[in-house]
Amino acid sequence: MLRAQTGLIYVDGRRPVADRDLEDDVWVGYVGLRYERTDNGLALGAAIGAQSGETDALSGDPQFITSVGWRWDRFSLSIRHISNASLHSPNDGETALVGAWRF
């Protein structure tokens, strides 16, 4: 099943890290598509987004959001990566483990 998806991601600024500027908070709004298998719960997503704030990890628009995970009824668990695909340097990106509960 193919579904539209939209969302807002908040990446909290971190304490100082040597040779990396990660201290700013970043918001990324996105729109995209998610493919969900109804037989085994596999879910794949791809989206494009715009950001507010900037760090070495998230260093310029557009941001591409990809995800892979599994869904069981209302609960889902996935790995999500945000990156600008080397359109701006540096291009470290952010990767997160995401758990969700649908209402």
C-alpha positions, 0 to 999 in steps of 0.5 A: 500500500502506498501512502502520502506522508508529511511530518516535522522533525526536531533535532535537539542541539548537542553539547560541543563536539570536537571539529563538529558544529552540532549545537543549534536546534534544527527543524525539518518539515517534509512531504513524501511517500511511504510504501507499506506491505500488508503481509509482513509490516515492512515500511519504506519511506522517502521524502523531501524537506526544508529546514530551519536552523543549521549544523554540520550534520544538517547543512542546507536545503533540501533535506532528503528523508529516507526510512526503513522499518516495520509496523505491527498494528498501531506500533511501528519501529524504523530507522530514519536518515536525514541528509542533503545528498552532498548538495551542501558541505559538510554533509554528515546527516542525522540517523535516528531510531524512531518508535511510533504509536498511531491513534 
